[in-house]
Amino acid sequence: MTKPVNLRLARKAKEREEARRKAAANAAAHGRKKAERKAEEAEAARAARALDGKRIEDE
C-alpha cells in the first residue's frame, strides 16, 4: 500500500527546488568577476568577426 502524500508539503518542496535551480542559474550567469565577463564578451566579439570574415558575398 502506498504512503499518503501531503500535497501542500509536496507543492512547497517543488517550489523550493525550482527556486534553488533558478538561483543557481542566476549565480552562474551573474556571479562572475568583471574581468571574466569582459574576457567572455571579447571572445564572443572575436568569434563574430572571424565568422563575418569568412562570409561569401554573392554579388
PDB file with one MODEL, atoms N, CA, C and O in Angstrom:
MODEL        1
ATOM      1  N   MET A   1       0.841  -1.175   0.000  1.00  0.00           N
ATOM      2  CA  MET A   1       0.000   0.000   0.000  1.00  0.00           C
ATOM      3  C   MET A   1       0.886   1.238   0.000  1.00  0.00           C
ATOM      4  O   MET A   1       1.926   1.266   0.657  1.00  0.00           O
ATOM      5  N   THR A   2       0.468   2.260  -0.740  1.00  0.00           N
ATOM      6  CA  THR A   2       1.289   3.464  -0.848  1.00  0.00           C
ATOM      7  C   THR A   2       1.077   4.382   0.347  1.00  0.00           C
ATOM      8  O   THR A   2       0.054   4.346   1.030  1.00  0.00           O
ATOM      9  N   LYS A   3       2.065   5.182   0.556  1.00  0.00           N
ATOM     10  CA  LYS A   3       2.033   6.113   1.673  1.00  0.00           C
ATOM     11  C   LYS A   3       1.292   7.390   1.242  1.00  0.00           C
ATOM     12  O   LYS A   3       1.542   7.887   0.144  1.00  0.00           O
ATOM     13  N   PRO A   4       0.399   7.930   2.065  1.00  0.00           N
ATOM     14  CA  PRO A   4      -0.306   9.168   1.697  1.00  0.00           C
ATOM     15  C   PRO A   4       0.678  10.334   1.601  1.00  0.00           C
ATOM     16  O   PRO A   4       1.652  10.406   2.350  1.00  0.00           O
ATOM     17  N   VAL A   5       0.405  11.241   0.667  1.00  0.00           N
ATOM     18  CA  VAL A   5       1.275  12.390   0.429  1.00  0.00           C
ATOM     19  C   VAL A   5       0.530  13.661   0.795  1.00  0.00           C
ATOM     20  O   VAL A   5      -0.606  13.875   0.372  1.00  0.00           O
ATOM     21  N   ASN A   6       1.178  14.496   1.581  1.00  0.00           N
ATOM     22  CA  ASN A   6       0.615  15.796   1.910  1.00  0.00           C
ATOM     23  C   ASN A   6       0.891  16.713   0.720  1.00  0.00           C
ATOM     24  O   ASN A   6       2.038  17.088   0.476  1.00  0.00           O
ATOM     25  N   LEU A   7      -0.152  17.072  -0.015  1.00  0.00           N
ATOM     26  CA  LEU A   7       0.012  17.848  -1.242  1.00  0.00           C
ATOM     27  C   LEU A   7       0.577  19.238  -0.972  1.00  0.00           C
ATOM     28  O   LEU A   7       1.319  19.767  -1.800  1.00  0.00           O
ATOM     29  N   ARG A   8       0.250  19.829   0.148  1.00  0.00           N
ATOM     30  CA  ARG A   8       0.768  21.152   0.483  1.00  0.00           C
ATOM     31  C   ARG A   8       2.282  21.102   0.640  1.00  0.00           C
ATOM     32  O   ARG A   8       2.993  21.967   0.130  1.00  0.00           O
ATOM     33  N   LEU A   9       2.778  20.079   1.353  1.00  0.00           N
ATOM     34  CA  LEU A   9       4.218  19.940   1.540  1.00  0.00           C
ATOM     35  C   LEU A   9       4.916  19.608   0.227  1.00  0.00           C
ATOM     36  O   LEU A   9       6.018  20.092  -0.029  1.00  0.00           O
ATOM     37  N   ALA A  10       4.290  18.795  -0.597  1.00  0.00           N
ATOM     38  CA  ALA A  10       4.883  18.448  -1.884  1.00  0.00           C
ATOM     39  C   ALA A  10       4.972  19.683  -2.781  1.00  0.00           C
ATOM     40  O   ALA A  10       5.976  19.883  -3.465  1.00  0.00           O
ATOM     41  N   ARG A  11       3.941  20.496  -2.778  1.00  0.00           N
ATOM     42  CA  ARG A  11       3.937  21.722  -3.588  1.00  0.00           C
ATOM     43  C   ARG A  11       5.040  22.672  -3.124  1.00  0.00           C
ATOM     44  O   ARG A  11       5.763  23.236  -3.944  1.00  0.00           O
ATOM     45  N   LYS A  12       5.166  22.847  -1.814  1.00  0.00           N
ATOM     46  CA  LYS A  12       6.190  23.743  -1.280  1.00  0.00           C
ATOM     47  C   LYS A  12       7.589  23.220  -1.580  1.00  0.00           C
ATOM     48  O   LYS A  12       8.486  24.005  -1.889  1.00  0.00           O
ATOM     49  N   ALA A  13       7.787  21.913  -1.496  1.00  0.00           N
ATOM     50  CA  ALA A  13       9.090  21.331  -1.799  1.00  0.00           C
ATOM     51  C   ALA A  13       9.442  21.557  -3.274  1.00  0.00           C
ATOM     52  O   ALA A  13      10.591  21.848  -3.605  1.00  0.00           O
ATOM     53  N   LYS A  14       8.458  21.422  -4.143  1.00  0.00           N
ATOM     54  CA  LYS A  14       8.676  21.647  -5.572  1.00  0.00           C
ATOM     55  C   LYS A  14       9.053  23.104  -5.824  1.00  0.00           C
ATOM     56  O   LYS A  14       9.959  23.385  -6.609  1.00  0.00           O
ATOM     57  N   GLU A  15       8.362  24.029  -5.163  1.00  0.00           N
ATOM     58  CA  GLU A  15       8.666  25.450  -5.331  1.00  0.00           C
ATOM     59  C   GLU A  15      10.065  25.784  -4.813  1.00  0.00           C
ATOM     60  O   GLU A  15      10.775  26.583  -5.424  1.00  0.00           O
ATOM     61  N   ARG A  16      10.464  25.179  -3.691  1.00  0.00           N
ATOM     62  CA  ARG A  16      11.805  25.413  -3.153  1.00  0.00           C
ATOM     63  C   ARG A  16      12.876  24.909  -4.121  1.00  0.00           C
ATOM     64  O   ARG A  16      13.880  25.584  -4.349  1.00  0.00           O
ATOM     65  N   GLU A  17      12.663  23.739  -4.678  1.00  0.00           N
ATOM     66  CA  GLU A  17      13.631  23.181  -5.623  1.00  0.00           C
ATOM     67  C   GLU A  17      13.742  24.058  -6.869  1.00  0.00           C
ATOM     68  O   GLU A  17      14.840  24.290  -7.374  1.00  0.00           O
ATOM     69  N   GLU A  18      12.614  24.539  -7.356  1.00  0.00           N
ATOM     70  CA  GLU A  18      12.619  25.425  -8.522  1.00  0.00           C
ATOM     71  C   GLU A  18      13.360  26.727  -8.207  1.00  0.00           C
ATOM     72  O   GLU A  18      14.107  27.231  -9.046  1.00  0.00           O
ATOM     73  N   ALA A  19      13.158  27.271  -7.008  1.00  0.00           N
ATOM     74  CA  ALA A  19      13.850  28.497  -6.605  1.00  0.00           C
ATOM     75  C   ALA A  19      15.358  28.255  -6.512  1.00  0.00           C
ATOM     76  O   ALA A  19      16.146  29.111  -6.912  1.00  0.00           O
ATOM     77  N   ARG A  20      15.764  27.099  -5.988  1.00  0.00           N
ATOM     78  CA  ARG A  20      17.196  26.770  -5.915  1.00  0.00           C
ATOM     79  C   ARG A  20      17.809  26.666  -7.303  1.00  0.00           C
ATOM     80  O   ARG A  20      18.915  27.153  -7.539  1.00  0.00           O
ATOM     81  N   ARG A  21      17.086  26.029  -8.222  1.00  0.00           N
ATOM     82  CA  ARG A  21      17.572  25.864  -9.595  1.00  0.00           C
ATOM     83  C   ARG A  21      17.733  27.226 -10.267  1.00  0.00           C
ATOM     84  O   ARG A  21      18.724  27.479 -10.951  1.00  0.00           O
ATOM     85  N   LYS A  22      16.745  28.100 -10.063  1.00  0.00           N
ATOM     86  CA  LYS A  22      16.797  29.439 -10.654  1.00  0.00           C
ATOM     87  C   LYS A  22      17.943  30.248 -10.055  1.00  0.00           C
ATOM     88  O   LYS A  22      18.628  30.974 -10.775  1.00  0.00           O
ATOM     89  N   ALA A  23      18.158  30.129  -8.752  1.00  0.00           N
ATOM     90  CA  ALA A  23      19.241  30.847  -8.090  1.00  0.00           C
ATOM     91  C   ALA A  23      20.602  30.366  -8.607  1.00  0.00           C
ATOM     92  O   ALA A  23      21.512  31.171  -8.808  1.00  0.00           O
ATOM     93  N   ALA A  24      20.735  29.076  -8.817  1.00  0.00           N
ATOM     94  CA  ALA A  24      21.996  28.547  -9.330  1.00  0.00           C
ATOM     95  C   ALA A  24      22.267  29.057 -10.745  1.00  0.00           C
ATOM     96  O   ALA A  24      23.407  29.377 -11.083  1.00  0.00           O
ATOM     97  N   ALA A  25      21.231  29.134 -11.566  1.00  0.00           N
ATOM     98  CA  ALA A  25      21.399  29.650 -12.926  1.00  0.00           C
ATOM     99  C   ALA A  25      21.789  31.122 -12.895  1.00  0.00           C
ATOM    100  O   ALA A  25      22.656  31.552 -13.656  1.00  0.00           O
ATOM    101  N   ASN A  26      21.153  31.898 -12.018  1.00  0.00           N
ATOM    102  CA  ASN A  26      21.488  33.313 -11.900  1.00  0.00           C
ATOM    103  C   ASN A  26      22.906  33.498 -11.385  1.00  0.00           C
ATOM    104  O   ASN A  26      23.620  34.387 -11.850  1.00  0.00           O
ATOM    105  N   ALA A  27      23.321  32.680 -10.442  1.00  0.00           N
ATOM    106  CA  ALA A  27      24.677  32.789  -9.910  1.00  0.00           C
ATOM    107  C   ALA A  27      25.696  32.484 -10.997  1.00  0.00           C
ATOM    108  O   ALA A  27      26.744  33.126 -11.071  1.00  0.00           O
ATOM    109  N   ALA A  28      25.390  31.509 -11.835  1.00  0.00           N
ATOM    110  CA  ALA A  28      26.310  31.170 -12.922  1.00  0.00           C
ATOM    111  C   ALA A  28      26.378  32.285 -13.953  1.00  0.00           C
ATOM    112  O   ALA A  28      27.441  32.554 -14.511  1.00  0.00           O
ATOM    113  N   ALA A  29      25.255  32.931 -14.206  1.00  0.00           N
ATOM    114  CA  ALA A  29      25.214  33.976 -15.224  1.00  0.00           C
ATOM    115  C   ALA A  29      25.746  35.307 -14.718  1.00  0.00           C
ATOM    116  O   ALA A  29      26.408  36.027 -15.465  1.00  0.00           O
ATOM    117  N   HIS A  30      25.472  35.647 -13.473  1.00  0.00           N
ATOM    118  CA  HIS A  30      25.791  36.985 -12.972  1.00  0.00           C
ATOM    119  C   HIS A  30      26.858  36.991 -11.888  1.00  0.00           C
ATOM    120  O   HIS A  30      27.332  38.065 -11.516  1.00  0.00           O
ATOM    121  N   GLY A  31      27.238  35.879 -11.387  1.00  0.00           N
ATOM    122  CA  GLY A  31      28.159  35.822 -10.266  1.00  0.00           C
ATOM    123  C   GLY A  31      29.611  35.712 -10.692  1.00  0.00           C
ATOM    124  O   GLY A  31      30.375  34.953 -10.096  1.00  0.00           O
ATOM    125  N   ARG A  32      29.999  36.455 -11.711  1.00  0.00           N
ATOM    126  CA  ARG A  32      31.375  36.396 -12.189  1.00  0.00           C
ATOM    127  C   ARG A  32      32.065  37.733 -11.968  1.00  0.00           C
ATOM    128  O   ARG A  32      31.411  38.760 -11.786  1.00  0.00           O
ATOM    129  N   LYS A  33      33.364  37.709 -11.985  1.00  0.00           N
ATOM    130  CA  LYS A  33      34.137  38.929 -11.835  1.00  0.00           C
ATOM    131  C   LYS A  33      34.070  39.741 -13.134  1.00  0.00           C
ATOM    132  O   LYS A  33      33.803  39.203 -14.208  1.00  0.00           O
ATOM    133  N   LYS A  34      34.313  41.022 -13.009  1.00  0.00           N
ATOM    134  CA  LYS A  34      34.231  41.912 -14.164  1.00  0.00           C
ATOM    135  C   LYS A  34      35.209  41.474 -15.255  1.00  0.00           C
ATOM    136  O   LYS A  34      34.866  41.504 -16.436  1.00  0.00           O
ATOM    137  N   ALA A  35      36.405  41.073 -14.878  1.00  0.00           N
ATOM    138  CA  ALA A  35      37.401  40.645 -15.856  1.00  0.00           C
ATOM    139  C   ALA A  35      36.931  39.408 -16.621  1.00  0.00           C
ATOM    140  O   ALA A  35      37.171  39.291 -17.822  1.00  0.00           O
ATOM    141  N   GLU A  36      36.266  38.493 -15.931  1.00  0.00           N
ATOM    142  CA  GLU A  36      35.755  37.293 -16.604  1.00  0.00           C
ATOM    143  C   GLU A  36      34.665  37.652 -17.603  1.00  0.00           C
ATOM    144  O   GLU A  36      34.625  37.107 -18.706  1.00  0.00           O
ATOM    145  N   ARG A  37      33.775  38.574 -17.216  1.00  0.00           N
ATOM    146  CA  ARG A  37      32.721  38.998 -18.135  1.00  0.00           C
ATOM    147  C   ARG A  37      33.312  39.687 -19.361  1.00  0.00           C
ATOM    148  O   ARG A  37      32.883  39.426 -20.485  1.00  0.00           O
ATOM    149  N   LYS A  38      34.293  40.565 -19.152  1.00  0.00           N
ATOM    150  CA  LYS A  38      34.923  41.272 -20.277  1.00  0.00           C
ATOM    151  C   LYS A  38      35.629  40.289 -21.202  1.00  0.00           C
ATOM    152  O   LYS A  38      35.553  40.429 -22.423  1.00  0.00           O
ATOM    153  N   ALA A  39      36.314  39.297 -20.639  1.00  0.00           N
ATOM    154  CA  ALA A  39      37.010  38.303 -21.455  1.00  0.00           C
ATOM    155  C   ALA A  39      36.012  37.506 -22.288  1.00  0.00           C
ATOM    156  O   ALA A  39      36.266  37.227 -23.459  1.00  0.00           O
ATOM    157  N   GLU A  40      34.898  37.145 -21.703  1.00  0.00           N
ATOM    158  CA  GLU A  40      33.879  36.385 -22.442  1.00  0.00           C
ATOM    159  C   GLU A  40      33.275  37.232 -23.560  1.00  0.00           C
ATOM    160  O   GLU A  40      33.054  36.738 -24.666  1.00  0.00           O
ATOM    161  N   GLU A  41      33.010  38.506 -23.275  1.00  0.00           N
ATOM    162  CA  GLU A  41      32.471  39.400 -24.308  1.00  0.00           C
ATOM    163  C   GLU A  41      33.475  39.583 -25.443  1.00  0.00           C
ATOM    164  O   GLU A  41      33.093  39.587 -26.613  1.00  0.00           O
ATOM    165  N   ALA A  42      34.759  39.735 -25.103  1.00  0.00           N
ATOM    166  CA  ALA A  42      35.790  39.893 -26.119  1.00  0.00           C
ATOM    167  C   ALA A  42      35.901  38.639 -26.982  1.00  0.00           C
ATOM    168  O   ALA A  42      36.054  38.737 -28.200  1.00  0.00           O
ATOM    169  N   GLU A  43      35.826  37.474 -26.366  1.00  0.00           N
ATOM    170  CA  GLU A  43      35.891  36.220 -27.117  1.00  0.00           C
ATOM    171  C   GLU A  43      34.693  36.090 -28.063  1.00  0.00           C
ATOM    172  O   GLU A  43      34.848  35.648 -29.201  1.00  0.00           O
ATOM    173  N   ALA A  44      33.513  36.468 -27.601  1.00  0.00           N
ATOM    174  CA  ALA A  44      32.322  36.403 -28.458  1.00  0.00           C
ATOM    175  C   ALA A  44      32.454  37.373 -29.632  1.00  0.00           C
ATOM    176  O   ALA A  44      32.081  37.041 -30.757  1.00  0.00           O
ATOM    177  N   ALA A  45      32.984  38.571 -29.373  1.00  0.00           N
ATOM    178  CA  ALA A  45      33.169  39.547 -30.443  1.00  0.00           C
ATOM    179  C   ALA A  45      34.198  39.042 -31.452  1.00  0.00           C
ATOM    180  O   ALA A  45      34.014  39.197 -32.659  1.00  0.00           O
ATOM    181  N   ARG A  46      35.285  38.436 -30.955  1.00  0.00           N
ATOM    182  CA  ARG A  46      36.307  37.904 -31.851  1.00  0.00           C
ATOM    183  C   ARG A  46      35.734  36.790 -32.722  1.00  0.00           C
ATOM    184  O   ARG A  46      36.025  36.727 -33.917  1.00  0.00           O
ATOM    185  N   ALA A  47      34.937  35.928 -32.146  1.00  0.00           N
ATOM    186  CA  ALA A  47      34.326  34.833 -32.899  1.00  0.00           C
ATOM    187  C   ALA A  47      33.362  35.375 -33.955  1.00  0.00           C
ATOM    188  O   ALA A  47      33.300  34.857 -35.069  1.00  0.00           O
ATOM    189  N   ALA A  48      32.614  36.415 -33.601  1.00  0.00           N
ATOM    190  CA  ALA A  48      31.682  37.011 -34.571  1.00  0.00           C
ATOM    191  C   ALA A  48      32.445  37.638 -35.729  1.00  0.00           C
ATOM    192  O   ALA A  48      32.041  37.494 -36.883  1.00  0.00           O
ATOM    193  N   ARG A  49      33.557  38.340 -35.437  1.00  0.00           N
ATOM    194  CA  ARG A  49      34.363  38.950 -36.502  1.00  0.00           C
ATOM    195  C   ARG A  49      34.965  37.870 -37.398  1.00  0.00           C
ATOM    196  O   ARG A  49      35.000  38.024 -38.618  1.00  0.00           O
ATOM    197  N   ALA A  50      35.433  36.789 -36.804  1.00  0.00           N
ATOM    198  CA  ALA A  50      36.022  35.706 -37.591  1.00  0.00           C
ATOM    199  C   ALA A  50      34.976  35.079 -38.505  1.00  0.00           C
ATOM    200  O   ALA A  50      35.266  34.758 -39.658  1.00  0.00           O
ATOM    201  N   LEU A  51      33.772  34.906 -37.996  1.00  0.00           N
ATOM    202  CA  LEU A  51      32.706  34.335 -38.810  1.00  0.00           C
ATOM    203  C   LEU A  51      32.318  35.273 -39.950  1.00  0.00           C
ATOM    204  O   LEU A  51      32.115  34.830 -41.080  1.00  0.00           O
ATOM    205  N   ASP A  52      32.216  36.571 -39.652  1.00  0.00           N
ATOM    206  CA  ASP A  52      31.865  37.545 -40.681  1.00  0.00           C
ATOM    207  C   ASP A  52      32.959  37.625 -41.746  1.00  0.00           C
ATOM    208  O   ASP A  52      32.664  37.861 -42.918  1.00  0.00           O
ATOM    209  N   GLY A  53      34.207  37.431 -41.352  1.00  0.00           N
ATOM    210  CA  GLY A  53      35.310  37.466 -42.300  1.00  0.00           C
ATOM    211  C   GLY A  53      35.299  36.302 -43.262  1.00  0.00           C
ATOM    212  O   GLY A  53      35.865  36.398 -44.351  1.00  0.00           O
ATOM    213  N   LYS A  54      34.679  35.223 -42.894  1.00  0.00           N
ATOM    214  CA  LYS A  54      34.626  34.044 -43.756  1.00  0.00           C
ATOM    215  C   LYS A  54      33.353  33.994 -44.609  1.00  0.00           C
ATOM    216  O   LYS A  54      33.146  33.050 -45.371  1.00  0.00           O
ATOM    217  N   ARG A  55      32.517  35.002 -44.474  1.00  0.00           N
ATOM    218  CA  ARG A  55      31.255  35.055 -45.211  1.00  0.00           C
ATOM    219  C   ARG A  55      31.525  35.283 -46.699  1.00  0.00           C
ATOM    220  O   ARG A  55      32.389  36.083 -47.058  1.00  0.00           O
ATOM    221  N   ILE A  56      30.804  34.596 -47.545  1.00  0.00           N
ATOM    222  CA  ILE A  56      30.942  34.738 -49.009  1.00  0.00           C
ATOM    223  C   ILE A  56      29.844  35.682 -49.473  1.00  0.00           C
ATOM    224  O   ILE A  56      28.660  35.473 -49.208  1.00  0.00           O
ATOM    225  N   GLU A  57      30.271  36.721 -50.170  1.00  0.00           N
ATOM    226  CA  GLU A  57      29.327  37.697 -50.713  1.00  0.00           C
ATOM    227  C   GLU A  57      28.904  37.260 -52.116  1.00  0.00           C
ATOM    228  O   GLU A  57      29.759  36.964 -52.951  1.00  0.00           O
ATOM    229  N   ASP A  58      27.617  37.216 -52.381  1.00  0.00           N
ATOM    230  CA  ASP A  58      27.082  36.838 -53.693  1.00  0.00           C
ATOM    231  C   ASP A  58      26.571  38.078 -54.405  1.00  0.00           C
ATOM    232  O   ASP A  58      25.415  38.474 -54.252  1.00  0.00           O
ATOM    233  N   GLU A  59      27.452  38.677 -55.182  1.00  0.00           N
ATOM    234  CA  GLU A  59      27.022  39.855 -55.964  1.00  0.00           C
ATOM    235  C   GLU A  59      27.576  39.798 -57.339  1.00  0.00           C
ATOM    236  O   GLU A  59      27.326  40.697 -58.143  1.00  0.00           O
TER     237      GLU A  59
ENDMDL
END
